[in-house]
Amino acid sequence: MIDITIIGAGVMGAAVAYYLSRYNCQVVVLEKENDVAEGTSIANSGIVHSGHDPKPGTLKAKFNVEGNRMYPDLCAHLHVLFKQTGAFVVAVNEEEKQILQVLKEQALDRQIPCQEMDGEAARQIEPNLSDDVIWALSLPTTGVVDPWEITLGMMEEAVLNGCELRLNEKVVAITERPDFYEVTSENNGQISKLQTRYLINCTGVYGDDVYRLLEPELDFFITPRKGQYFVLDNTIAPLVGRPIYPVPSTVGKGILAIPSIHENVLLGPDSEEIKDKENVDTDRARLAFIRQALTKTVKNIPFDKIIRSFAGLRPTPSTGDFIIREEEKHPRFIQVSGIESPGLTAAPAIGKYIADEIIAAATKYGLKTNYQNRRKPLRLAGLSIDEKNKYVQADARFGRIICRCESVSEGEIIDCIHRPVGARTVKAVKKRARPGAGRCQGGFCEPRVVEILARELGISPMEVMFDSQRSPIFVGETKQAKGE
Ligand SMILES: Cc1cc2nc3c(=O)[nH]c(=O)nc-3n(C[C@H](O)[C@H](O)[C@H](O)COP(=O)(O)OP(=O)(O)OC[C@H]3O[C@@H](n4cnc5c(N)ncnc54)[C@H](O)[C@@H]3O)c2cc1C
């Protein structure tokens, strides 16, 4: 019998696993995809919001504010890149300026540092703010993080401390027994069953579908709400030094310019309710709308430096707020559903709340005495030449550059394959070490990444997948003699 099973390895599943891994209990994570952070957690703005805008009295407001305060120490502990950039919310007319006043009062009520300034003062700090901006609210505790890295960092430390991550396991049935749940999962047609005392639903846009496996009468549903983005090349001077928000609307925070932790600038997201929970296509009309909307707040946007576009799906709950509760009808079934924005920010606070205040408070699980800290990932970018040379002298593979755009060495790729939650696919390597994240988007380095994966994992290049189990890169050899 397993103590606790978490379904879903996005940032929420990872945060819950991370905080539970401090306790003496057995934790298993079931994830339907081939890697962590493959759902909403792979495609978002990467902003650690200050907590100024969720509605008062909501779980969003509570966990956003708490999560923002946890991020600096959490990222330092996990060796995850984090930058407290600050942010501006900007107004272009008197009506919007009034909204900034409301946001300011809300921020002050929550003890969030903030400062108002006029458009000129704001442009002194951010020269590419539009000339139409008349007023700005500065929020210095806003930050940026790599959403893949924080998810991976928490999961890696959880695994290092005994949590078991089972990838490619899609939960297809849940049966309630008197003292436990029986969970059925499927991996490539193979069925497995496990028994667990606690079951935690962290399945993003599938939160309602997974709960329906247990409970036919749901009091909520989840609608996927798509947001699309452009990404600017990181070889040009960043357009902005901090996220620039317009005043929020009824559907969210609006269209932003966001300096990512890797110095690309993201432009987006828009907001579109859709039906298909797998549809992350981008489309020309929506991207054109983003371009147009951005010119209201930011000028001099180098649209000729776009290197890609992408989309993510917000798991928007019908209740309007995060759904975080132990189900009364189903004891020990814990709902972590409808975690739309600011879910990335709130994740550590929610994970800690579930581990400490729901599970540890109701059980006798004590804290571990032999807890281990995750090893720092190898990251040569940003080191001095002398420091890089030390790595190269110790191991020549650190001098062999595989991705020229992002300057990623073979040594760093090998490291990310052999870590506790090691990369198994081309996209998993990209998420950890960034080959393929630059200007050429993998055009040059991808075949070499395939070679390294095949060699390090002891498999044929034909078996290397791009991301899911259904994404082979090669279908056959060329120049083979007929009949061979
Ligand atoms: C456009 C956009 C911008 C955003 N920007 C920000 C931001 O800047 N700051 C911020 O704080 N938040 C932001 N968010 C919100 C944030 O990204 C989400 O709140 C967060 O990623 C949700 O994480 P999750 O773990 O709940 O869901 P997911 O990351 O989707 O994880 C759910 C996991 O469950 C798995 N799963 C589903 N069904 C099953 C099953 N049957 N069996 C096994 N596994 C299953 C999925 O494969 C997936 O890996 C944004 C979201 C979007 C879409």
Ligand as a Chemical Component Dictionary entry (heavy atoms), coordinates in Angstrom:
data_LIG
# 
_chem_comp.id                   LIG 
_chem_comp.type                 NON-POLYMER 
_chem_comp.pdbx_formal_charge   0 
_chem_comp.three_letter_code    LIG 
# 
loop_
_chem_comp_atom.comp_id 
_chem_comp_atom.atom_id 
_chem_comp_atom.alt_atom_id 
_chem_comp_atom.type_symbol 
_chem_comp_atom.charge 
_chem_comp_atom.model_Cartn_x 
_chem_comp_atom.model_Cartn_y 
_chem_comp_atom.model_Cartn_z 
_chem_comp_atom.pdbx_ordinal 
LIG C1  C1  C 0 -0.667 31.347 -21.207 1  
LIG C2  C2  C 0 -0.388 31.112 -19.750 2  
LIG C3  C3  C 0 0.397  32.013 -19.017 3  
LIG C4  C4  C 0 0.629  31.811 -17.667 4  
LIG N1  N1  N 0 1.497  32.639 -17.013 5  
LIG C5  C5  C 0 1.740  32.449 -15.699 6  
LIG C6  C6  C 0 2.668  33.269 -15.019 7  
LIG O1  O1  O 0 3.362  34.084 -15.611 8  
LIG N2  N2  N 0 2.799  33.123 -13.684 9  
LIG C7  C7  C 0 2.065  32.223 -12.984 10 
LIG O2  O2  O 0 2.181  32.196 -11.763 11 
LIG N3  N3  N 0 1.235  31.361 -13.615 12 
LIG C8  C8  C 0 1.064  31.443 -14.953 13 
LIG N4  N4  N 0 0.244  30.591 -15.621 14 
LIG C9  C9  C 0 -0.407 29.521 -14.882 15 
LIG C10 C10 C 0 0.511  28.309 -14.665 16 
LIG O3  O3  O 0 1.211  27.984 -15.839 17 
LIG C11 C11 C 0 -0.349 27.130 -14.222 18 
LIG O4  O4  O 0 -1.083 27.524 -13.092 19 
LIG C12 C12 C 0 0.447  25.889 -13.863 20 
LIG O5  O5  O 0 1.399  25.578 -14.843 21 
LIG C13 C13 C 0 -0.512 24.716 -13.682 22 
LIG O6  O6  O 0 0.242  23.612 -13.297 23 
LIG P1  P1  P 0 -0.442 22.202 -13.069 24 
LIG O7  O7  O 0 0.609  21.321 -12.514 25 
LIG O8  O8  O 0 -1.709 22.375 -12.306 26 
LIG O9  O9  O 0 -0.890 21.731 -14.536 27 
LIG P2  P2  P 0 -0.020 21.044 -15.706 28 
LIG O10 O10 O 0 1.290  21.669 -15.854 29 
LIG O11 O11 O 0 -0.896 20.997 -16.905 30 
LIG O12 O12 O 0 0.235  19.579 -15.175 31 
LIG C14 C14 C 0 -0.772 18.603 -15.170 32 
LIG C15 C15 C 0 -0.117 17.277 -15.494 33 
LIG O13 O13 O 0 -1.072 16.236 -15.320 34 
LIG C16 C16 C 0 -0.843 15.258 -16.325 35 
LIG N5  N5  N 0 -2.063 14.463 -16.477 36 
LIG C17 C17 C 0 -3.266 14.878 -16.938 37 
LIG N6  N6  N 0 -4.138 13.852 -16.938 38 
LIG C18 C18 C 0 -3.479 12.763 -16.457 39 
LIG C19 C19 C 0 -3.843 11.400 -16.230 40 
LIG N7  N7  N 0 -5.070 10.934 -16.510 41 
LIG N8  N8  N 0 -2.893 10.561 -15.731 42 
LIG C20 C20 C 0 -1.627 10.995 -15.455 43 
LIG N9  N9  N 0 -1.238 12.275 -15.674 44 
LIG C21 C21 C 0 -2.152 13.145 -16.157 45 
LIG C22 C22 C 0 -0.508 16.103 -17.551 46 
LIG O14 O14 O 0 0.175  15.363 -18.543 47 
LIG C23 C23 C 0 0.350  17.202 -16.951 48 
LIG O15 O15 O 0 1.725  16.888 -16.986 49 
LIG C24 C24 C 0 0.026  30.720 -16.997 50 
LIG C25 C25 C 0 -0.725 29.800 -17.735 51 
LIG C26 C26 C 0 -0.895 29.970 -19.108 52 
LIG C27 C27 C 0 -1.602 28.944 -19.910 53 
# 
loop_
_chem_comp_bond.comp_id 
_chem_comp_bond.atom_id_1 
_chem_comp_bond.atom_id_2 
_chem_comp_bond.value_order 
_chem_comp_bond.pdbx_ordinal 
LIG C1  C2  SING 1  
LIG C2  C3  SING 2  
LIG C2  C26 DOUB 3  
LIG C3  C4  DOUB 4  
LIG C4  N1  SING 5  
LIG C4  C24 SING 6  
LIG N1  C5  DOUB 7  
LIG C5  C6  SING 8  
LIG C5  C8  SING 9  
LIG C6  O1  DOUB 10 
LIG C6  N2  SING 11 
LIG N2  C7  SING 12 
LIG C7  O2  DOUB 13 
LIG C7  N3  SING 14 
LIG N3  C8  DOUB 15 
LIG C8  N4  SING 16 
LIG N4  C9  SING 17 
LIG N4  C24 SING 18 
LIG C9  C10 SING 19 
LIG C10 O3  SING 20 
LIG C10 C11 SING 21 
LIG C11 O4  SING 22 
LIG C11 C12 SING 23 
LIG C12 O5  SING 24 
LIG C12 C13 SING 25 
LIG C13 O6  SING 26 
LIG O6  P1  SING 27 
LIG P1  O7  DOUB 28 
LIG P1  O8  SING 29 
LIG P1  O9  SING 30 
LIG O9  P2  SING 31 
LIG P2  O10 DOUB 32 
LIG P2  O11 SING 33 
LIG P2  O12 SING 34 
LIG O12 C14 SING 35 
LIG C14 C15 SING 36 
LIG C15 O13 SING 37 
LIG C15 C23 SING 38 
LIG O13 C16 SING 39 
LIG C16 N5  SING 40 
LIG C16 C22 SING 41 
LIG N5  C17 SING 42 
LIG N5  C21 SING 43 
LIG C17 N6  DOUB 44 
LIG N6  C18 SING 45 
LIG C18 C19 SING 46 
LIG C18 C21 DOUB 47 
LIG C19 N7  SING 48 
LIG C19 N8  DOUB 49 
LIG N8  C20 SING 50 
LIG C20 N9  DOUB 51 
LIG N9  C21 SING 52 
LIG C22 O14 SING 53 
LIG C22 C23 SING 54 
LIG C23 O15 SING 55 
LIG C24 C25 DOUB 56 
LIG C25 C26 SING 57 
LIG C26 C27 SING 58 
# 
